[in-house]
Amino acid sequence: TMEAAAASQNLEPFTDVDRRIEREELHAAIERIPFRREREIVRMVGLEGVAQSVAGERFGIHQAAASKALKSGFEMLRELIEIGSALDSTQLPFTLEALDDRRQRQAIRLLYGDRLEPADASKTLRLSVGEFRILHHNALRAIKSVVLDQEHA
């Protein structure tokens, strides 16, 4: 379809996002991105084929901020796709058990279990939004390594 072609064109710089992934899986992974700006910009650019500059304008942000949000969003999307079902409600308890870091467990539980907004989760953990983003990023990486370890076991 033209829509899929537009989406894959926009995903071009992110070649490690698997092109064979089902569209529903891609939608689900995008919806899992907890940070609203990144989620919406990835959806607009990656799925709807909206130009990055137009997506930024819709958020009232400059080109550089839109570019940064898109890059960050695609990084999260790539990790969420690689993690697969590890954040599904049925798998989440096992995923949390596998994480060694207490703060990472809390962050993942708040975002993916309790479905808190990132701003509320960061307040709960008494972290700045920036610190919380770093914690979330590190937690996704830790989950990814646990998931990959299990797949290779």
DSSP file (Angstrom, degrees, kcal/mol; ACC not computed):
  #  RESIDUE AA STRUCTURE BP1 BP2  ACC     N-H-->O    O-->H-N    N-H-->O    O-->H-N    TCO  KAPPA ALPHA  PHI   PSI    X-CA   Y-CA   Z-CA
    1    1 A T     >        0   0    0      0, 0.0     4,-2.0     0, 0.0     5,-0.1   0.000 360.0 360.0 360.0 159.8    0.0    0.0    0.0
    2    2 A M  H  >  +     0   0    0      2,-0.2     4,-2.7     1,-0.2     5,-0.2   0.887 360.0  55.9 -65.4 -37.5    1.0    3.6   -0.4
    3    3 A E  H  > S+     0   0    0      1,-0.2     4,-2.4     2,-0.2    -1,-0.2   0.930 109.1  45.3 -60.4 -46.7    0.6    4.1    3.4
    4    4 A A  H  > S+     0   0    0      2,-0.2     4,-2.8     1,-0.2    -1,-0.2   0.879 112.2  52.5 -65.4 -37.7    3.0    1.3    4.1
    5    5 A A  H  X S+     0   0    0     -4,-2.0     4,-2.2     2,-0.2    -2,-0.2   0.920 110.2  47.9 -64.3 -42.8    5.5    2.6    1.5
    6    6 A A  H  X S+     0   0    0     -4,-2.7     4,-2.1     2,-0.2    -2,-0.2   0.913 112.6  49.7 -62.5 -42.5    5.4    6.0    3.1
    7    7 A A  H  X S+     0   0    0     -4,-2.4     4,-1.4    40,-0.2    -2,-0.2   0.932 111.3  47.1 -63.1 -45.9    5.9    4.5    6.6
    8    8 A S  H  < S+     0   0    0     -4,-2.8     4,-0.5     1,-0.2    -1,-0.2   0.854 109.2  55.5 -68.5 -31.6    8.9    2.4    5.5
    9    9 A Q  H >< S+     0   0    0     -4,-2.2     3,-1.1     1,-0.2    -1,-0.2   0.933 109.1  46.8 -60.9 -44.7   10.4    5.4    3.7
   10   10 A N  H 3< S+     0   0    0     -4,-2.1    -1,-0.2     1,-0.3    -2,-0.2   0.747 110.3  53.3 -70.0 -22.5   10.2    7.4    7.0
   11   11 A L  T >< S+     0   0    0     -4,-1.4     3,-2.7     1,-0.2    -1,-0.3   0.519  79.0 106.4 -86.2  -5.6   11.7    4.4    8.8
   12   12 A E  T <  S+     0   0    0     -3,-1.1     3,-0.4    -4,-0.5    -1,-0.2   0.831  75.9  50.1 -45.3 -47.7   14.6    4.3    6.4
   13   13 A P  T 3  S+     0   0    0      0, 0.0     2,-0.5     0, 0.0    -1,-0.3   0.674 105.9  61.1 -69.6  -9.8   17.2    5.8    8.8
   14   14 A F    X   +     0   0    0     -3,-2.7     3,-2.2     1,-0.2    -2,-0.1  -0.515  64.5 160.7-111.9  63.1   16.1    3.2   11.4
   15   15 A T  T 3   +     0   0    0     -2,-0.5     4,-0.2    -3,-0.4    -1,-0.2   0.673  64.8  67.1 -65.0 -18.2   17.0    0.1    9.4
   16   16 A D  T 3  S+     0   0    0     -3,-0.2     2,-0.8     2,-0.1    -1,-0.3   0.487  73.1  99.9 -85.5   1.9   17.1   -2.2   12.5
   17   17 A V  S <  S-     0   0    0     -3,-2.2     2,-0.2    -6,-0.2    -3,-0.1  -0.799  91.6-114.1 -79.0 117.1   13.3   -1.7   12.9
   18   18 A D    >   -     0   0    0     -2,-0.8     3,-1.2     1,-0.2    -2,-0.1  -0.326  22.2-156.1 -61.6 119.8   12.2   -5.0   11.3
   19   19 A R  T 3  S+     0   0    0      1,-0.3    -1,-0.2    -4,-0.2    -3,-0.0   0.731  90.0  62.7 -68.3 -22.8   10.3   -4.3    8.1
   20   20 A R  T 3  S+     0   0    0      2,-0.1    -1,-0.3     3,-0.0     3,-0.1   0.539  74.6 121.4 -82.5  -4.3    8.5   -7.6    8.3
   21   21 A I  S <  S-     0   0    0     -3,-1.2     2,-0.1     1,-0.1     5,-0.0  -0.302  73.5-105.6 -59.6 138.9    6.8   -6.7   11.5
   22   22 A E     >  -     0   0    0      1,-0.1     4,-2.3     4,-0.0     3,-0.2  -0.371  22.2-122.3 -66.5 145.2    3.0   -6.8   11.3
   23   23 A R  H  > S+     0   0    0      1,-0.2     4,-2.7     2,-0.2     5,-0.2   0.865 113.1  53.8 -57.1 -38.9    1.3   -3.4   11.1
   24   24 A E  H  > S+     0   0    0      2,-0.2     4,-2.6     1,-0.2    -1,-0.2   0.898 108.1  50.0 -64.5 -39.6   -0.7   -4.2   14.2
   25   25 A E  H  > S+     0   0    0      2,-0.2     4,-2.7     1,-0.2    -2,-0.2   0.899 110.4  50.3 -63.4 -40.6    2.5   -5.1   16.2
   26   26 A L  H  X S+     0   0    0     -4,-2.3     4,-2.5     2,-0.2    -2,-0.2   0.933 111.0  48.4 -63.9 -46.0    4.0   -1.8   15.0
   27   27 A H  H  X S+     0   0    0     -4,-2.7     4,-2.5     1,-0.2    -2,-0.2   0.936 112.6  48.9 -57.0 -47.7    0.9    0.1   16.2
   28   28 A A  H  X S+     0   0    0     -4,-2.6     4,-1.1     1,-0.2    -2,-0.2   0.902 111.5  49.0 -61.6 -42.6    0.9   -1.7   19.5
   29   29 A A  H  X S+     0   0    0     -4,-2.7     4,-0.6     1,-0.2     3,-0.4   0.904 110.9  50.1 -65.4 -40.9    4.6   -1.0   20.0
   30   30 A I  H >< S+     0   0    0     -4,-2.5     3,-1.4     1,-0.2    -2,-0.2   0.917 107.4  54.2 -62.6 -42.5    4.1    2.7   19.2
   31   31 A E  H 3< S+     0   0    0     -4,-2.5    -1,-0.2     1,-0.3    -2,-0.2   0.770 101.7  60.9 -63.1 -24.4    1.2    2.9   21.7
   32   32 A R  H 3< S+     0   0    0     -4,-1.1    -1,-0.3    -3,-0.4    -2,-0.2   0.684  72.6 108.9 -76.4 -18.0    3.6    1.5   24.3
   33   33 A I    <<  -     0   0    0     -3,-1.4     6,-0.1    -4,-0.6    40,-0.0  -0.462  60.3-157.6 -61.0 115.8    6.0    4.5   24.0
   34   34 A P        +     0   0    0      0, 0.0     2,-0.7     0, 0.0    -1,-0.2   0.741  67.7  83.5 -74.8 -21.9    5.2    6.2   27.4
   35   35 A F  S  > S-     0   0    0      1,-0.2     4,-2.7    82,-0.1     5,-0.2  -0.739  71.2-149.1 -89.9 117.0    6.4    9.7   26.4
   36   36 A R  H  > S+     0   0    0     -2,-0.7     4,-2.9     1,-0.2     5,-0.3   0.866  91.4  50.2 -54.7 -48.4    3.5   11.5   24.6
   37   37 A R  H  > S+     0   0    0      1,-0.2     4,-2.5     2,-0.2     5,-0.2   0.942 114.8  43.4 -59.4 -49.1    5.6   13.7   22.3
   38   38 A E  H  > S+     0   0    0      1,-0.2     4,-2.7     2,-0.2     5,-0.3   0.925 114.7  50.8 -61.6 -44.8    7.8   10.8   21.1
   39   39 A R  H  X S+     0   0    0     -4,-2.7     4,-2.2     1,-0.2    -2,-0.2   0.934 114.0  43.2 -58.8 -48.6    4.8    8.5   20.7
   40   40 A E  H  X S+     0   0    0     -4,-2.9     4,-2.8    -5,-0.2    -1,-0.2   0.896 115.1  48.1 -68.3 -40.8    2.8   11.1   18.7
   41   41 A I  H  X S+     0   0    0     -4,-2.5     4,-2.7    -5,-0.3     5,-0.4   0.904 112.6  48.7 -69.0 -39.8    5.7   12.2   16.5
   42   42 A V  H  X>S+     0   0    0     -4,-2.7     4,-2.6    -5,-0.2     5,-0.6   0.917 113.3  48.4 -63.3 -41.9    6.7    8.6   15.7
   43   43 A R  I  X>S+     0   0    0     -4,-2.2     5,-1.9    -5,-0.3     4,-1.7   0.947 114.8  44.8 -62.2 -47.9    3.1    7.8   14.9
   44   44 A M  I  <5S+     0   0    0     -4,-2.8     6,-2.7     3,-0.2     5,-0.3   0.941 125.0  31.2 -62.6 -48.7    2.7   10.9   12.6
   45   45 A V  I  <5S+     0   0    0     -4,-2.7     4,-0.4     4,-0.2   -35,-0.2   0.934 126.7  39.3 -78.1 -47.5    6.0   10.4   10.8
   46   46 A G  I  <5S+     0   0    0     -4,-2.6    -3,-0.2    -5,-0.4   -35,-0.2   0.839 132.3  18.4 -76.9 -34.7    6.4    6.6   10.8
   47   47 A L  I  <<S+     0   0    0     -4,-1.7   -40,-0.2    -5,-0.6    -3,-0.2   0.821 130.4  38.9-104.6 -42.2    2.8    5.6   10.2
   48   48 A E  S   <S-     0   0    0     -5,-1.9    -3,-0.2    -4,-0.2    -4,-0.1   0.602  96.9-127.5 -90.4 -10.9    1.0    8.5    8.7
   49   49 A G        +     0   0    0     -4,-0.4    -4,-0.2    -6,-0.3     2,-0.2   0.712  49.7 160.4  74.0  20.4    3.9    9.7    6.5
   50   50 A V        -     0   0    0     -6,-2.7    -1,-0.2    -7,-0.2    -2,-0.1  -0.516  47.8-104.0 -73.3 140.8    3.7   13.3    7.9
   51   51 A A     >  -     0   0    0     -2,-0.2     4,-2.4     1,-0.1     3,-0.3  -0.372  25.4-121.6 -63.7 144.4    6.9   15.3    7.4
   52   52 A Q  H  > S+     0   0    0      1,-0.2     4,-2.4     2,-0.2     5,-0.2   0.883 113.3  53.3 -55.4 -41.3    9.0   15.7   10.5
   53   53 A S  H  > S+     0   0    0      1,-0.2     4,-2.1     2,-0.2    -1,-0.2   0.884 109.2  48.5 -63.9 -37.9    8.8   19.5   10.3
   54   54 A V  H  > S+     0   0    0     -3,-0.3     4,-2.2     2,-0.2    -2,-0.2   0.905 110.0  51.8 -68.0 -41.6    5.0   19.3   10.1
   55   55 A A  H  X S+     0   0    0     -4,-2.4     4,-1.1     1,-0.2    -2,-0.2   0.915 110.5  49.1 -60.4 -43.0    4.8   16.9   13.1
   56   56 A G  H  X>S+     0   0    0     -4,-2.4     5,-2.7     1,-0.2     4,-0.6   0.904 108.5  52.8 -62.2 -42.4    7.0   19.4   15.0
   57   57 A E  H ><5S+     0   0    0     -4,-2.1     3,-1.0     1,-0.2    -1,-0.2   0.894 103.7  57.0 -61.1 -40.0    4.8   22.3   14.1
   58   58 A R  H 3<5S+     0   0    0     -4,-2.2    -1,-0.2     1,-0.3    -2,-0.2   0.807 112.0  42.5 -62.0 -28.5    1.7   20.4   15.4
   59   59 A F  H 3<5S-     0   0    0     -4,-1.1    -1,-0.3    -3,-0.5    -2,-0.2   0.485 113.7-120.2 -92.8  -4.6    3.5   20.2   18.7
   60   60 A G  T <<5 +     0   0    0     -3,-1.0     2,-0.3    -4,-0.6    -3,-0.2   0.847  69.9 130.2  68.8  33.6    4.6   23.8   18.5
   61   61 A I      < -     0   0    0     -5,-2.7    -1,-0.3    -6,-0.1    -2,-0.2  -0.865  60.1-103.4-120.5 155.6    8.3   22.7   18.7
   62   62 A H     >  -     0   0    0     -2,-0.3     4,-2.4    -3,-0.1     5,-0.2  -0.223  37.7-102.4 -70.7 163.5   11.3   23.7   16.6
   63   63 A Q  H  > S+     0   0    0      1,-0.2     4,-2.7     2,-0.2     5,-0.2   0.875 121.2  53.3 -53.4 -44.3   12.8   21.4   14.0
   64   64 A A  H  > S+     0   0    0      1,-0.2     4,-2.3     2,-0.2    -1,-0.2   0.904 110.7  46.4 -62.7 -41.1   15.7   20.4   16.3
   65   65 A A  H  > S+     0   0    0      2,-0.2     4,-2.5     1,-0.2    -1,-0.2   0.882 112.8  50.0 -68.6 -37.7   13.3   19.4   19.1
   66   66 A A  H  X S+     0   0    0     -4,-2.4     4,-2.5     2,-0.2    -2,-0.2   0.909 111.4  49.2 -64.9 -41.9   11.1   17.4   16.6
   67   67 A S  H  X S+     0   0    0     -4,-2.7     4,-2.6     2,-0.2    -2,-0.2   0.915 112.3  47.7 -63.0 -44.0   14.2   15.7   15.3
   68   68 A K  H  X S+     0   0    0     -4,-2.3     4,-2.7     2,-0.2     5,-0.2   0.912 112.7  48.7 -64.0 -43.6   15.4   14.8   18.8
   69   69 A A  H  X S+     0   0    0     -4,-2.5     4,-2.7     2,-0.2    -2,-0.2   0.893 112.3  49.0 -64.1 -39.8   11.9   13.5   19.8
   70   70 A L  H  X S+     0   0    0     -4,-2.5     4,-2.7     2,-0.2     5,-0.2   0.936 112.9  46.5 -65.4 -46.3   11.7   11.4   16.6
   71   71 A K  H  X S+     0   0    0     -4,-2.6     4,-2.1     2,-0.2    -2,-0.2   0.939 115.9  45.5 -61.0 -47.6   15.1    9.9   17.2
   72   72 A S  H  X S+     0   0    0     -4,-2.7     4,-2.3     1,-0.2    -1,-0.2   0.907 113.3  50.7 -62.1 -42.7   14.4    9.2   20.8
   73   73 A G  H  X S+     0   0    0     -4,-2.7     4,-2.7    -5,-0.2    -2,-0.2   0.905 110.0  48.7 -63.1 -42.7   10.9    7.8   19.9
   74   74 A F  H  X S+     0   0    0     -4,-2.7     4,-2.7     2,-0.2    -1,-0.2   0.862 109.1  53.7 -67.6 -34.5   12.4    5.5   17.3
   75   75 A E  H  X S+     0   0    0     -4,-2.1     4,-2.2    -5,-0.2    -2,-0.2   0.944 112.2  44.5 -61.7 -46.8   15.0    4.2   19.8
   76   76 A M  H  X S+     0   0    0     -4,-2.3     4,-3.0     2,-0.2    -2,-0.2   0.916 112.9  51.7 -62.8 -42.8   12.2    3.4   22.3
   77   77 A L  H  X S+     0   0    0     -4,-2.7     4,-2.5     1,-0.2    -2,-0.2   0.929 109.1  50.0 -59.4 -46.2   10.2    1.8   19.5
   78   78 A R  H  X S+     0   0    0     -4,-2.7     4,-2.2     1,-0.2    -1,-0.2   0.920 113.7  45.6 -59.1 -45.0   13.1   -0.4   18.4
   79   79 A E  H  X S+     0   0    0     -4,-2.2     4,-2.5     2,-0.2    -2,-0.2   0.907 111.7  51.4 -67.1 -40.9   13.7   -1.5   22.0
   80   80 A L  H  X S+     0   0    0     -4,-3.0     4,-1.5     1,-0.2    -2,-0.2   0.882 110.9  48.9 -63.4 -37.6   10.0   -2.1   22.6
   81   81 A I  H  < S+     0   0    0     -4,-2.5    -1,-0.2    -5,-0.2    -2,-0.2   0.922 112.5  47.6 -65.9 -43.7    9.8   -4.3   19.5
   82   82 A E  H  < S+     0   0    0     -4,-2.2    -2,-0.2     1,-0.2    -1,-0.2   0.862 110.2  52.5 -65.8 -35.3   12.9   -6.2   20.5
   83   83 A I  H >< S+     0   0    0     -4,-2.5     3,-1.3     1,-0.2    -1,-0.2   0.815  87.8 176.2 -69.6 -30.9   11.5   -6.7   24.0
   84   84 A G  G ><  -     0   0    0     -4,-1.5     3,-0.6     1,-0.2    -1,-0.2  -0.418  62.6  -4.5  65.9-127.0    8.3   -8.1   22.5
   85   85 A S  G >  S+     0   0    0      1,-0.2     3,-2.0    -2,-0.2     6,-0.4   0.356  99.7 106.6 -85.7   6.0    5.7   -9.3   25.0
   86   86 A A  G <  S+     0   0    0     -3,-1.3     9,-0.3     1,-0.3    -1,-0.2   0.734  84.1  45.9 -59.8 -22.1    7.9   -8.8   28.1
   87   87 A L  G <  S+     0   0    0     -3,-0.6    -1,-0.3    -7,-0.2    -2,-0.1   0.394  84.8 117.5-102.4   2.2    5.8   -5.8   29.1
   88   88 A D  S X> S-     0   0    0     -3,-2.0     4,-2.6     1,-0.1     3,-0.7  -0.346  81.1-110.0 -63.8 152.0    2.4   -7.5   28.5
   89   89 A S  T 34 S+     0   0    0      1,-0.3    -1,-0.1     2,-0.2    -3,-0.0   0.828 118.7  50.6 -56.7 -33.7    0.3   -7.7   31.6
   90   90 A T  T 34 S+     0   0    0      1,-0.2    -1,-0.3     2,-0.1     4,-0.2   0.824 119.3  35.7 -74.4 -30.1    0.8  -11.5   31.8
   91   91 A Q  T X> S+     0   0    0     -3,-0.7     4,-2.2    -6,-0.4     3,-0.7   0.678  94.3  87.5 -94.1 -20.7    4.6  -11.3   31.4
   92   92 A L  H 3X S+     0   0    0     -4,-2.6     4,-3.0     1,-0.2     5,-0.2   0.853  84.0  54.7 -53.8 -44.4    5.3   -8.1   33.4
   93   93 A P  H 3> S+     0   0    0      0, 0.0     4,-2.0     0, 0.0    -1,-0.2   0.901 112.5  44.4 -57.6 -39.0    5.6   -9.8   36.8
   94   94 A F  H <> S+     0   0    0     -3,-0.7     4,-1.6    -4,-0.2    -2,-0.2   0.876 112.8  51.6 -70.9 -38.2    8.3  -12.1   35.4
   95   95 A T  H  X S+     0   0    0     -4,-2.2     4,-0.8    -9,-0.3    -1,-0.2   0.929 110.5  48.2 -63.0 -45.4   10.0   -9.3   33.7
   96   96 A L  H >< S+     0   0    0     -4,-3.0     3,-0.9     1,-0.2    -2,-0.2   0.901 108.9  53.8 -63.2 -41.0   10.1   -7.2   36.9
   97   97 A E  H 3< S+     0   0    0     -4,-2.0    -1,-0.2    -5,-0.2    -2,-0.2   0.854 104.9  55.8 -59.4 -34.8   11.5  -10.2   38.8
   98   98 A A  H 3< S+     0   0    0     -4,-1.6     2,-0.4    -3,-0.1    -1,-0.2   0.676  87.7  93.0 -75.7 -17.2   14.3  -10.5   36.3
   99   99 A L    <<  -     0   0    0     -3,-0.9     6,-0.1    -4,-0.8    40,-0.0  -0.652  57.6-164.5 -81.3 128.7   15.4   -6.9   36.8
  100  100 A D        +     0   0    0     -2,-0.4     2,-0.5     4,-0.0    -1,-0.2   0.842  67.5  82.2 -77.8 -35.0   18.1   -6.5   39.5
  101  101 A D     >  -     0   0    0      1,-0.2     4,-2.3     2,-0.0     5,-0.2  -0.619  65.6-154.8 -83.2 119.9   17.8   -2.7   39.9
  102  102 A R  H  > S+     0   0    0     -2,-0.5     4,-2.5     1,-0.2    -1,-0.2   0.888  95.0  51.3 -58.7 -43.3   14.9   -1.7   42.3
  103  103 A R  H  > S+     0   0    0      1,-0.2     4,-2.6     2,-0.2    -1,-0.2   0.890 109.2  50.6 -64.9 -39.3   14.5    1.7   40.7
  104  104 A Q  H  > S+     0   0    0      2,-0.2     4,-2.6     1,-0.2     5,-0.2   0.921 110.0  50.5 -63.8 -42.8   14.2    0.2   37.2
  105  105 A R  H  X S+     0   0    0     -4,-2.3     4,-2.6     1,-0.2    -2,-0.2   0.931 111.9  48.1 -58.7 -45.5   11.6   -2.3   38.5
  106  106 A Q  H  X S+     0   0    0     -4,-2.5     4,-2.8     2,-0.2     5,-0.2   0.931 111.6  49.1 -61.8 -46.3    9.6    0.6   40.0
  107  107 A A  H  X S+     0   0    0     -4,-2.6     4,-2.3     1,-0.2     5,-0.2   0.926 114.0  45.0 -60.5 -46.7    9.8    2.7   36.9
  108  108 A I  H  X>S+     0   0    0     -4,-2.6     4,-2.9     2,-0.2     5,-0.8   0.904 113.7  49.9 -66.6 -41.3    8.7   -0.1   34.6
  109  109 A R  I  X>S+     0   0    0     -4,-2.6     5,-3.0    -5,-0.2     4,-1.4   0.928 112.3  47.8 -62.0 -44.7    5.9   -1.1   37.0
  110  110 A L  I  <5S+     0   0    0     -4,-2.8     6,-3.1     3,-0.2    -2,-0.2   0.910 120.7  36.3 -63.5 -42.9    4.6    2.4   37.2
  111  111 A L  I  <5S+     0   0    0     -4,-2.3    -2,-0.2     4,-0.2    -3,-0.2   0.936 132.5  21.8 -77.2 -47.7    4.6    3.0   33.5
  112  112 A Y  I  <5S+     0   0    0     -4,-2.9    -3,-0.2    -5,-0.2    -2,-0.2   0.711 132.4  35.2-100.8 -23.2    3.6   -0.4   32.0
  113  113 A G  I  <<S+     0   0    0     -4,-1.4    -3,-0.2    -5,-0.8    -4,-0.1   0.894 131.5  26.3 -91.9 -56.4    1.7   -2.0   35.0
  114  114 A D  S   <S-     0   0    0     -5,-3.0    -4,-0.2    -6,-0.1    -3,-0.2   0.586  97.1-136.3 -84.1 -11.0    0.0    1.0   36.7
  115  115 A R        +     0   0    0     -6,-0.4    -4,-0.2     1,-0.2    -3,-0.1   0.830  40.4 168.5  58.5  36.0   -0.1    3.0   33.4
  116  116 A L        -     0   0    0     -6,-3.1    -1,-0.2     1,-0.1    -2,-0.0  -0.432  41.6-105.3 -72.8 153.1    1.0    6.2   35.0
  117  117 A E     >  -     0   0    0      1,-0.1     4,-2.6    -2,-0.1     3,-0.5  -0.517  33.5-113.0 -70.2 148.2    2.1    9.1   32.9
  118  118 A P  H  > S+     0   0    0      0, 0.0     4,-2.8     0, 0.0     5,-0.2   0.865 116.8  55.7 -52.9 -39.5    5.9    9.6   32.9
  119  119 A A  H  > S+     0   0    0      1,-0.2     4,-1.7     2,-0.2     5,-0.1   0.908 111.6  43.5 -62.3 -40.5    5.5   13.0   34.8
  120  120 A D  H  > S+     0   0    0     -3,-0.5     4,-2.5     2,-0.2    -1,-0.2   0.890 113.6  50.9 -71.0 -39.9    3.6   11.3   37.6
  121  121 A A  H  X S+     0   0    0     -4,-2.6     4,-1.9     1,-0.2    -2,-0.2   0.905 109.4  50.7 -64.2 -40.9    5.9    8.3   37.7
  122  122 A S  H  <>S+     0   0    0     -4,-2.8     5,-3.1    -5,-0.2    -1,-0.2   0.890 111.0  48.9 -65.7 -37.4    8.9   10.5   37.9
  123  123 A K  H ><5S+     0   0    0     -4,-1.7     3,-1.4     3,-0.2    -2,-0.2   0.921 108.4  53.9 -64.2 -43.8    7.3   12.4   40.8
  124  124 A T  H 3<5S+     0   0    0     -4,-2.5    -2,-0.2     1,-0.3    -1,-0.2   0.884 114.2  41.1 -57.0 -40.2    6.5    9.1   42.5
  125  125 A L  T 3<5S-     0   0    0     -4,-1.9    -1,-0.3    -5,-0.2    -2,-0.2   0.391 112.8-121.9 -89.4   3.0   10.2    8.2   42.3
  126  126 A R  T < 5 +     0   0    0     -3,-1.4     2,-0.3     1,-0.2    -3,-0.2   0.913  67.3 133.4  55.6  47.3   11.3   11.7   43.2
  127  127 A L      < -     0   0    0     -5,-3.1    -1,-0.2    -6,-0.1    -2,-0.1  -0.902  61.1-110.4-122.7 152.6   13.3   12.1   40.0
  128  128 A S     >  -     0   0    0     -2,-0.3     4,-2.6     1,-0.1     5,-0.2  -0.388  38.9-107.6 -69.8 162.2   13.4   14.9   37.5
  129  129 A V  H  > S+     0   0    0      1,-0.2     4,-2.4     2,-0.2     5,-0.2   0.900 122.5  52.1 -60.1 -39.6   11.8   14.1   34.1
  130  130 A G  H  > S+     0   0    0      2,-0.2     4,-1.9     1,-0.2    -1,-0.2   0.920 110.3  46.7 -61.9 -45.1   15.3   13.9   32.6
  131  131 A E  H  > S+     0   0    0      1,-0.2     4,-2.4     2,-0.2    -2,-0.2   0.888 112.1  51.8 -63.7 -38.4   16.5   11.5   35.3
  132  132 A F  H  X S+     0   0    0     -4,-2.6     4,-2.8     2,-0.2    -2,-0.2   0.893 106.2  53.5 -66.3 -39.4   13.4    9.4   34.9
  133  133 A R  H  X S+     0   0    0     -4,-2.4     4,-2.6     2,-0.2    -1,-0.2   0.914 110.4  47.7 -59.9 -42.6   14.0    9.2   31.1
  134  134 A I  H  X S+     0   0    0     -4,-1.9     4,-2.7     2,-0.2     5,-0.2   0.923 111.8  49.6 -64.5 -44.4   17.5    7.9   31.7
  135  135 A L  H  X S+     0   0    0     -4,-2.4     4,-2.3     2,-0.2    -2,-0.2   0.921 112.2  48.1 -59.8 -44.6   16.1    5.4   34.2
  136  136 A H  H  X S+     0   0    0     -4,-2.8     4,-2.6     2,-0.2    -2,-0.2   0.926 111.6  49.9 -61.7 -46.4   13.5    4.2   31.8
  137  137 A H  H  X S+     0   0    0     -4,-2.6     4,-2.1     1,-0.2    -2,-0.2   0.926 112.8  46.3 -58.9 -47.0   16.1    3.9   29.0
  138  138 A N  H  X S+     0   0    0     -4,-2.7     4,-2.3     1,-0.2    -1,-0.2   0.865 111.0  53.1 -65.3 -36.0   18.4    1.9   31.2
  139  139 A A  H  X S+     0   0    0     -4,-2.3     4,-2.7    -5,-0.2    -2,-0.2   0.916 108.1  49.8 -66.1 -42.7   15.5   -0.3   32.3
  140  140 A L  H  X S+     0   0    0     -4,-2.6     4,-2.7     1,-0.2    -2,-0.2   0.914 111.3  49.8 -61.2 -41.4   14.5   -1.1   28.7
  141  141 A R  H  X S+     0   0    0     -4,-2.1     4,-2.3     2,-0.2    -2,-0.2   0.914 111.1  48.8 -62.7 -42.1   18.1   -2.0   27.9
  142  142 A A  H  X S+     0   0    0     -4,-2.3     4,-2.1     2,-0.2    -2,-0.2   0.917 112.2  48.4 -64.1 -43.1   18.2   -4.3   31.0
  143  143 A I  H  X S+     0   0    0     -4,-2.7     4,-3.1     1,-0.2     5,-0.2   0.920 109.6  53.7 -62.1 -43.1   14.9   -5.9   30.0
  144  144 A K  H  X S+     0   0    0     -4,-2.7     4,-2.8     1,-0.2    -2,-0.2   0.915 108.9  47.7 -58.8 -43.9   16.2   -6.4   26.5
  145  145 A S  H  X S+     0   0    0     -4,-2.3     4,-2.2     2,-0.2    -1,-0.2   0.878 113.0  49.0 -67.6 -35.1   19.4   -8.2   27.7
  146  146 A V  H  X S+     0   0    0     -4,-2.1     4,-2.3     2,-0.2    -2,-0.2   0.926 112.9  47.4 -65.7 -45.0   17.2  -10.4   30.0
  147  147 A V  H  X S+     0   0    0     -4,-3.1     4,-2.2     1,-0.2    -2,-0.2   0.922 113.5  47.4 -62.4 -44.9   14.9  -11.2   27.1
  148  148 A L  H  X S+     0   0    0     -4,-2.8     4,-1.7    -5,-0.2    -1,-0.2   0.879 110.4  53.0 -65.9 -36.9   17.8  -11.9   24.7
  149  149 A D  H  X S+     0   0    0     -4,-2.2     4,-0.7    -5,-0.2    -1,-0.2   0.913 110.0  48.1 -61.8 -42.6   19.5  -14.1   27.4
  150  150 A Q  H >< S+     0   0    0     -4,-2.3     3,-0.5     1,-0.2    -2,-0.2   0.880 109.9  52.3 -66.0 -38.7   16.3  -16.1   27.8
  151  151 A E  H 3< S+     0   0    0     -4,-2.2    -1,-0.2     1,-0.2    -2,-0.2   0.840 113.9  43.3 -66.2 -32.4   15.9  -16.6   24.0
  152  152 A H  H 3<        0   0    0     -4,-1.7    -1,-0.2     1,-0.2    -2,-0.2   0.511 360.0 360.0 -91.2  -4.7   19.5  -17.9   23.8
  153  153 A A    <<        0   0    0     -4,-0.7    -1,-0.2    -3,-0.5    -2,-0.1   0.483 360.0 360.0 -75.2 360.0   19.2  -20.1   26.8
